[in-house]
């Protein structure tokens, strides 16, 4: 699982530039999140059955530590998608403002002439 996460980070970190890539990455991200969830739940089952089982508790802690580490490696994904969304939103608002200003300036010039 950590190798899959490293591969995901290597492939997509800094490369989320277009919708096709983001959608592809999102599918892989969902698969990785699901796999991590299953791993955590699977390691939790023996502890829920017997919380005094030291070996089971140790294995659960090892998996929890690994999941925490890979979560950190995947954190770039949400940040980059949000940054891209904000950038696109701001660009569209800027274009709308420029268009509105140009229209208003054009109309003002026409009224001044008329």
Secondary structure by P-SEA (a helix, b strand, c coil): caaaaaaaaaacccccccaaaaaaaaaaaaaaaaaaaaaaaaaaccccccccaaaaaaaaaaaaaaaaaaaaaaaaaaaaaaaaaaaaaaaaaaaaaaaaaaaaaaaaaaaaac
